[in-house]
Amino acid sequence: MQYLVSVIDDKTASATAEEMTAIKAFNERLQAEGHWVFAGGLNAPSTATVIEHRDGEPIFTDGPFLESKEHLAGFWVIEAPDLDVALEIAAEGAERCNRKVEVRPFL
């Protein structure tokens, strides 16, 4: 089963060199153990564009969908046999990046 592990931060591009080294090692371990699907960091929420296209023409709005102190700073998509394993992996990811993470299974 696949899980989204979202990294939550209140700053943009705030990872230290030490955190980046730990994240790289964590990513390499995920790949070696077959849990890796995809991962990435995201630019600042201010760079986002929200698109609504329910009726008629699309409406484009600059900025984040939600105004919030915290935002999605990056993510991992992982493969795990069950939620318990996904939570163990995510806990290590939270430790490595020194941020809160949220775990959600894909439908």
C-alpha positions as CSV (number, residue, x, y, z in Angstrom):
1,M,0.0,0.0,0.0
2,Q,1.2,3.5,-0.7
3,Y,1.2,6.4,1.8
4,L,1.8,10.1,1.6
5,V,4.1,11.4,4.3
6,S,3.7,15.2,4.3
7,V,6.4,17.4,5.9
8,I,4.9,20.4,7.8
9,D,7.0,23.5,8.4
10,D,6.4,27.1,9.3
11,K,9.4,28.4,7.3
12,T,10.5,28.0,3.6
13,A,13.8,26.3,2.7
14,S,14.8,26.2,6.3
15,A,16.6,22.9,6.4
16,T,20.1,23.0,7.7
17,A,23.1,21.3,6.0
18,E,23.0,18.7,8.7
19,E,19.3,18.0,8.2
20,M,19.8,17.8,4.4
21,T,22.5,15.2,4.9
22,A,20.2,13.2,7.3
23,I,17.4,13.4,4.7
24,K,19.6,12.2,1.9
25,A,20.7,9.2,4.0
26,F,17.1,8.5,4.9
27,N,16.1,8.7,1.2
28,E,18.9,6.3,0.3
29,R,17.7,3.8,2.9
30,L,14.1,4.0,1.7
31,Q,15.3,3.2,-1.8
32,A,17.5,0.3,-0.7
33,E,14.7,-1.2,1.3
34,G,12.1,-0.9,-1.4
35,H,9.9,1.7,0.4
36,W,10.8,4.6,-2.0
37,V,8.2,5.7,-4.5
38,F,8.8,9.4,-4.9
39,A,9.7,12.5,-2.8
40,G,10.2,16.2,-3.2
41,G,10.5,19.5,-1.5
42,L,8.1,22.4,-2.3
43,N,8.7,26.1,-2.9
44,A,7.1,28.7,-0.7
45,P,3.3,28.8,-0.4
46,S,3.5,32.3,-1.9
47,T,4.5,30.8,-5.2
48,A,1.3,28.7,-5.5
49,T,-1.5,29.3,-7.9
50,V,-5.0,28.1,-7.0
51,I,-7.3,27.2,-9.9
52,E,-11.0,26.8,-9.6
53,H,-12.9,25.5,-12.6
54,R,-16.3,24.4,-11.5
55,D,-18.6,26.6,-13.6
56,G,-17.6,28.3,-16.8
57,E,-14.1,29.6,-17.2
58,P,-11.2,28.7,-14.8
59,I,-10.4,31.3,-12.1
60,F,-6.7,31.6,-11.3
61,T,-5.7,33.1,-7.9
62,D,-2.1,33.8,-6.7
63,G,-1.0,32.5,-3.4
64,P,-1.8,29.5,-1.2
65,F,-5.2,27.8,-1.0
66,L,-5.1,28.2,2.8
67,E,-3.6,31.0,4.8
68,S,-1.8,29.3,7.7
69,K,1.3,29.6,9.8
70,E,2.3,26.1,8.8
71,H,2.4,24.7,5.3
72,L,3.3,21.6,3.3
73,A,7.1,21.9,2.8
74,G,7.8,18.6,1.1
75,F,6.6,15.0,1.0
76,W,7.5,11.4,0.5
77,V,5.3,8.8,-1.2
78,I,6.3,5.5,0.3
79,E,5.3,1.8,-0.1
80,A,4.7,-0.1,3.1
81,P,2.8,-3.4,3.8
82,D,0.6,-1.7,6.5
83,L,0.0,1.4,8.5
84,D,2.3,0.4,11.4
85,V,5.3,0.1,9.1
86,A,4.3,3.4,7.4
87,L,4.2,5.1,10.8
88,E,7.6,3.7,11.7
89,I,9.1,5.0,8.5
90,A,7.4,8.4,8.9
91,A,8.6,8.7,12.5
92,E,12.2,8.3,11.2
93,G,11.5,10.8,8.4
94,A,10.2,13.3,11.0
95,E,13.4,12.8,13.0
96,R,15.7,13.2,10.0
97,C,14.1,16.4,8.7
98,N,13.4,17.7,12.2
99,R,9.8,18.6,11.3
100,K,6.3,17.4,11.9
101,V,4.9,14.9,9.4
102,E,1.4,13.7,8.5
103,V,0.8,10.2,7.2
104,R,-2.2,9.4,4.9
105,P,-2.9,6.3,2.9
106,F,-3.8,6.5,-0.7
107,L,-7.3,5.4,-1.6
